[in-house]
Amino acid sequence: MFKPHEIYYEKSVEDYELGKELLEKYKDVPKKTIESHNNIEEMRQKENKEFLKMKTNLIIGVRKTHKYQENHKVSDYLVPYTSSGCTASCMYCYLVCNYNKCAYLRLFVNREQMLEKMIKTAEKSDRNLTFEIGSNSDLVLENTITNNLVWTIENFKNTSKGKLTFPTKFDMVEPLLDLDHKGKVIARVSVNSEDIINNVEFGTSRLKGRIEAINKLKEAGYEVGILIAPVIFVNDWKEKYLELIKRLQHELSEKVKRDVFFEIIFMTYSYVHTKINEEAFPTGDNLYNKELMTGRGRGKYWYKENLRKEGEIFFRENMKKYFPNNEILYIV
């Protein structure tokens, strides 16, 4: 259970029920008031080697940005929701966008406002929309602190239209299993090679727990998907990912294998990751490989096209062999 080392909070959170609950829950934790959750000068000034220590802080504020972003994968819209950032420390995390601005977990207490907009958008639409509520954080992890995911499912289930979806790298799904979600939730669990989870995805659930969580969610009636993400082309990547695919085929329940879908995503990396990881994880794996990667926009890298093509062929062939009846929504 996460207990913050220190809390930074906007004074206005005291006007919200959840804000009061969190301040009371952590009444013994040292606190500082801030003007904005989005600009904490004290945090910005810290050195990269303090990255992991910053992850032990908790920021509580009011979300002011509510603009939806169109999406054309599992969801119709990416929705800014109740949290941003995470307590885990995956070395490739795309949320670590600007050195010390996005490293830590930020909780937003105006959940009623955000949910109300989502429900109104769903019910006004002429089609059944799906909302991605976990693109900025891991809501299964967040739920252990706020109970927001349970609260959201319970308050969304009676809408006339619409679905929710979220991805997770965590296995703490028990609070979700007895909910009457009415089939309105698509739960997606991210998996990876066990070596990569152990050596790169620090602070997340192990592969065994994630697979068990998939089976439990399906048994509880949720629609489930699996992300193989991010695919990292280490030296023996074909052996590692074939082992993963075989393990999924062996350990997933028959009920899951009947209709689970897959998303496969190749890793992107950045100059910011390189500089932080060199100091925060001095003995960690170096994920940047100049022989395999090429520039993709300012300060960002992704794998070269020939390797991406080889990876796509590998996954399509092996997924067809071991999961012949399951759809790959996309490989990117």
C-alpha positions as CSV (number, residue, x, y, z in Angstrom):
1,M,0.0,0.0,0.0
2,F,1.4,3.4,-1.1
3,K,2.1,5.9,1.7
4,P,3.4,9.2,0.5
5,H,6.6,10.7,1.9
6,E,5.2,14.2,1.5
7,I,2.0,15.7,0.1
8,Y,1.8,18.9,-2.1
9,Y,-1.8,20.1,-2.5
10,E,-3.8,23.0,-3.8
11,K,-5.8,24.8,-1.2
12,S,-9.0,24.5,-3.3
13,V,-9.0,20.7,-2.9
14,E,-10.5,21.3,0.6
15,D,-13.7,22.3,-1.2
16,Y,-14.2,18.8,-2.5
17,E,-15.4,15.6,-0.8
18,L,-12.5,13.5,-2.1
19,G,-10.0,16.2,-1.3
20,K,-11.2,16.3,2.4
21,E,-11.0,12.5,2.5
22,L,-7.5,12.3,1.2
23,L,-6.2,15.0,3.5
24,E,-7.8,13.2,6.4
25,K,-6.5,9.8,5.2
26,Y,-3.0,11.2,5.2
27,K,-3.3,13.5,8.1
28,D,0.0,12.3,9.6
29,V,2.0,12.9,6.3
30,P,3.9,16.2,6.0
31,K,2.1,18.7,3.7
32,K,2.8,21.8,1.7
33,T,0.3,24.0,-0.1
34,I,1.0,24.9,-3.8
35,E,-0.5,27.3,-6.3
36,S,-0.7,24.8,-9.1
37,H,-0.3,21.0,-9.4
38,N,1.2,21.6,-12.8
39,N,4.1,23.8,-11.8
40,I,5.9,22.9,-8.5
41,E,9.1,24.8,-8.7
42,E,10.6,22.9,-5.8
43,M,10.2,19.7,-7.7
44,R,11.5,21.1,-11.0
45,Q,14.8,22.1,-9.3
46,K,15.6,18.6,-8.1
47,E,18.3,16.6,-9.9
48,N,17.5,13.6,-12.0
49,K,19.2,11.3,-9.5
50,E,16.3,12.2,-7.1
51,F,13.7,10.8,-9.5
52,L,12.8,7.8,-7.4
53,K,12.5,9.8,-4.3
54,M,10.2,12.2,-6.0
55,K,8.0,9.2,-6.9
56,T,7.2,8.9,-3.2
57,N,5.5,12.3,-3.1
58,L,1.8,12.8,-3.8
59,I,0.3,15.8,-5.4
60,I,-3.4,16.6,-5.0
61,G,-5.2,19.2,-7.1
62,V,-8.2,20.2,-9.2
63,R,-8.1,19.2,-12.9
64,K,-8.7,22.3,-15.0
65,T,-8.1,20.7,-18.5
66,H,-11.1,18.7,-19.7
67,K,-10.6,18.6,-23.5
68,Y,-11.1,15.2,-25.0
69,Q,-8.8,13.9,-27.7
70,E,-10.1,11.7,-30.5
71,N,-8.8,8.2,-30.6
72,H,-9.2,5.5,-33.1
73,K,-8.0,2.3,-31.3
74,V,-10.0,0.8,-28.5
75,S,-11.8,4.0,-27.6
76,D,-13.3,7.0,-29.4
77,Y,-11.9,9.6,-26.9
78,L,-8.9,9.9,-24.6
79,V,-10.4,11.5,-21.5
80,P,-8.4,13.6,-18.9
81,Y,-9.5,11.9,-15.7
82,T,-8.8,11.5,-12.0
83,S,-5.1,11.1,-12.0
84,S,-1.9,11.6,-13.9
85,G,1.5,9.9,-13.4
86,C,2.1,6.9,-11.4
87,T,4.0,5.5,-8.4
88,A,5.8,2.9,-10.5
89,S,9.0,3.6,-12.3
90,C,9.0,2.1,-15.8
91,M,12.1,3.3,-17.5
92,Y,10.4,4.1,-20.8
93,C,7.2,5.8,-19.4
94,Y,5.8,8.3,-21.9
95,L,4.4,10.3,-19.0
96,V,7.9,11.4,-18.0
97,C,7.6,14.1,-20.5
98,N,9.5,17.0,-19.1
99,Y,12.1,16.0,-16.5
100,N,10.6,16.6,-13.1
101,K,7.2,17.9,-14.2
102,C,5.5,14.5,-14.7
103,A,7.3,12.0,-12.6
104,Y,5.0,11.7,-9.7
105,L,1.4,10.8,-9.0
106,R,-1.1,13.6,-9.2
107,L,-4.7,13.1,-8.0
108,F,-7.6,15.3,-9.1
109,V,-10.5,15.6,-6.7
110,N,-13.2,17.1,-9.0
111,R,-14.3,13.7,-10.1
112,E,-18.0,14.6,-10.2
113,Q,-17.4,17.3,-12.8
114,M,-15.3,15.0,-15.0
115,L,-17.8,12.1,-14.8
116,E,-20.7,14.4,-15.5
117,K,-19.2,15.6,-18.7
118,M,-18.4,12.1,-19.8
119,I,-22.0,10.9,-19.1
120,K,-23.5,13.9,-21.0
121,T,-21.2,13.3,-24.0
122,A,-22.1,9.6,-24.1
123,E,-25.9,10.2,-23.9
124,K,-25.9,13.1,-26.5
125,S,-24.1,11.0,-29.1
126,D,-25.9,9.2,-31.9
127,R,-23.6,6.2,-31.4
128,N,-22.2,4.2,-28.5
129,L,-19.0,5.9,-27.5
130,T,-16.1,4.3,-25.6
131,F,-14.0,6.6,-23.3
132,E,-10.4,5.8,-22.4
133,I,-10.1,7.0,-18.8
134,G,-6.6,5.6,-18.1
135,S,-4.3,7.1,-20.7
136,N,-2.6,9.4,-18.2
137,S,-2.3,7.1,-15.2
138,D,-2.9,3.5,-14.0
139,L,-6.4,3.6,-12.5
140,V,-6.1,0.1,-10.8
141,L,-3.1,1.5,-8.9
142,E,-4.9,4.8,-8.2
143,N,-7.9,2.9,-7.0
144,T,-5.9,1.6,-4.0
145,I,-5.6,5.2,-2.8
146,T,-8.8,6.9,-3.9
147,N,-11.4,4.1,-4.7
148,N,-12.1,6.2,-7.8
149,L,-12.2,3.3,-10.3
150,V,-14.9,1.6,-8.2
151,W,-16.7,4.9,-7.8
152,T,-16.6,5.6,-11.5
153,I,-17.9,2.2,-12.6
154,E,-20.7,2.3,-10.1
155,N,-21.8,5.8,-11.2
156,F,-21.4,5.2,-15.0
157,K,-23.2,1.8,-15.2
158,N,-26.7,3.3,-15.5
159,T,-26.0,5.5,-18.4
160,S,-28.1,4.8,-21.5
161,K,-25.1,4.6,-23.8
162,G,-21.3,4.5,-23.6
163,K,-18.4,2.3,-22.4
164,L,-15.3,2.9,-20.3
165,T,-11.9,1.4,-20.9
166,F,-8.5,1.5,-19.1
167,P,-5.2,-0.3,-19.3
168,T,-3.2,-1.5,-16.2
169,K,0.1,-3.1,-15.2
170,F,-1.2,-4.0,-11.8
171,D,-3.1,-7.0,-10.4
172,M,-5.0,-5.4,-7.5
173,V,-8.4,-6.0,-9.2
174,E,-10.3,-7.6,-6.3
175,P,-12.4,-4.4,-5.6
176,L,-13.7,-4.6,-9.2
177,L,-14.8,-8.2,-9.2
178,D,-18.1,-7.9,-7.4
179,L,-19.3,-4.7,-9.1
180,D,-22.4,-4.7,-11.3
181,H,-20.7,-3.1,-14.2
182,K,-23.4,-4.0,-16.7
183,G,-21.0,-4.8,-19.4
184,K,-19.9,-1.2,-19.8
185,V,-16.2,-1.6,-19.0
186,I,-13.3,-2.9,-21.1
187,A,-10.4,-3.8,-18.9
188,R,-7.0,-4.1,-20.6
189,V,-4.0,-5.6,-19.0
190,S,-0.5,-4.8,-20.2
191,V,2.0,-7.7,-20.3
192,N,5.6,-8.1,-21.3
193,S,8.5,-10.5,-21.2
194,E,9.1,-11.5,-17.5
195,D,12.7,-10.3,-17.8
196,I,11.6,-6.9,-19.0
197,I,9.0,-6.6,-16.3
198,N,11.6,-7.4,-13.6
199,N,14.4,-5.2,-15.0
200,V,12.6,-2.3,-16.6
201,E,9.0,-1.9,-15.2
202,F,10.0,-1.3,-11.6
203,G,7.2,-1.1,-9.0
204,T,4.6,-2.9,-11.2
205,S,2.9,-6.3,-10.7
206,R,4.7,-9.4,-11.9
207,L,3.6,-11.3,-14.9
208,K,2.0,-14.1,-13.0
209,G,-0.2,-11.6,-11.1
210,R,-1.2,-9.8,-14.3
211,I,-2.3,-13.1,-16.0
212,E,-4.3,-14.0,-12.9
213,A,-5.9,-10.6,-13.0
214,I,-7.0,-11.1,-16.6
215,N,-8.6,-14.4,-15.7
216,K,-10.4,-12.9,-12.7
217,L,-11.7,-9.9,-14.7
218,K,-13.1,-12.1,-17.4
219,E,-14.7,-14.4,-14.8
220,A,-16.4,-11.3,-13.4
221,G,-17.9,-10.5,-16.7
222,Y,-15.7,-7.8,-18.0
223,E,-14.7,-7.5,-21.6
224,V,-10.9,-7.9,-21.6
225,G,-8.0,-7.0,-23.8
226,I,-4.3,-7.6,-23.6
227,L,-1.5,-5.2,-24.5
228,I,1.8,-6.6,-25.4
229,A,3.6,-3.4,-24.7
230,P,6.0,-2.0,-25.1
231,V,7.9,-4.4,-27.2
232,I,11.6,-3.8,-26.6
233,F,14.0,-5.3,-29.1
234,V,16.6,-6.7,-26.7
235,N,19.2,-9.1,-28.1
236,D,17.1,-12.2,-27.7
237,W,13.7,-10.5,-28.2
238,K,12.3,-13.3,-30.4
239,E,12.9,-15.9,-27.7
240,K,11.6,-13.8,-24.9
241,Y,8.4,-12.8,-26.7
242,L,7.7,-16.3,-28.0
243,E,8.0,-17.5,-24.4
244,L,5.5,-14.8,-23.4
245,I,3.0,-15.8,-26.1
246,K,3.3,-19.5,-25.1
247,R,2.8,-18.7,-21.5
248,L,-0.3,-16.6,-22.2
249,Q,-1.7,-19.5,-24.3
250,H,-1.0,-21.9,-21.4
251,E,-2.1,-19.8,-18.4
252,L,-5.1,-17.8,-19.7
253,S,-8.5,-19.3,-19.0
254,E,-10.5,-20.8,-21.8
255,K,-13.1,-18.1,-21.2
256,V,-10.5,-15.4,-21.8
257,K,-9.1,-17.1,-24.9
258,R,-12.6,-17.3,-26.4
259,D,-12.7,-13.6,-27.3
260,V,-9.8,-11.6,-25.8
261,F,-8.3,-9.1,-28.2
262,F,-4.7,-7.9,-28.5
263,E,-2.8,-4.6,-28.9
264,I,0.9,-4.7,-29.7
265,I,3.0,-1.6,-29.3
266,F,6.7,-1.1,-30.0
267,M,8.6,1.1,-27.6
268,T,9.3,4.7,-28.2
269,Y,12.0,6.4,-26.2
270,S,13.4,9.9,-25.7
271,Y,16.4,12.0,-24.8
272,V,14.7,12.9,-21.5
273,H,14.5,9.2,-20.6
274,T,18.2,8.7,-21.4
275,K,19.3,11.5,-19.1
276,I,17.0,10.6,-16.2
277,N,17.7,6.9,-16.4
278,E,21.5,7.4,-16.4
279,E,21.3,9.1,-13.0
280,A,18.2,7.5,-11.5
281,F,19.0,3.9,-12.5
282,P,22.8,3.9,-12.9
283,T,22.9,0.1,-12.9
284,G,19.8,-0.3,-15.0
285,D,19.4,-1.5,-18.6
286,N,20.3,1.0,-21.3
287,L,17.2,1.0,-23.5
288,Y,18.6,3.4,-26.2
289,N,20.3,1.6,-29.1
290,K,21.5,4.0,-31.8
291,E,22.0,1.0,-34.2
292,L,18.3,0.1,-34.0
293,M,16.6,3.4,-33.4
294,T,16.0,6.5,-35.4
295,G,14.7,10.0,-34.7
296,R,11.0,10.6,-34.4
297,G,10.3,14.2,-33.8
298,R,12.1,16.4,-31.3
299,G,14.2,14.4,-28.9
300,K,12.3,11.2,-29.5
301,Y,13.3,7.8,-31.0
302,W,11.7,4.7,-32.3
303,Y,12.9,1.6,-33.9
304,K,13.9,1.7,-37.5
305,E,11.4,0.6,-40.1
306,N,13.1,-2.7,-41.1
307,L,13.1,-3.8,-37.5
308,R,9.5,-2.7,-36.9
309,K,8.5,-4.7,-40.0
310,E,10.4,-7.8,-38.8
311,G,8.7,-7.4,-35.4
312,E,5.2,-7.1,-37.0
313,I,5.8,-10.3,-39.1
314,F,7.0,-12.2,-36.0
315,F,4.0,-11.2,-33.9
316,R,1.4,-11.8,-36.6
317,E,2.8,-15.3,-37.4
318,N,3.1,-16.4,-33.7
319,M,-0.2,-14.9,-32.6
320,K,-1.9,-16.7,-35.5
321,K,-0.3,-19.9,-34.4
322,Y,-1.1,-19.7,-30.6
323,F,-4.2,-17.4,-30.7
324,P,-5.8,-18.2,-34.1
325,N,-9.3,-17.0,-33.2
326,N,-8.3,-13.7,-31.5
327,E,-8.1,-10.3,-33.1
328,I,-5.0,-8.1,-33.1
329,L,-6.5,-4.6,-33.2
330,Y,-3.3,-3.0,-34.3
331,I,0.5,-3.2,-34.2
332,V,2.3,0.1,-34.0
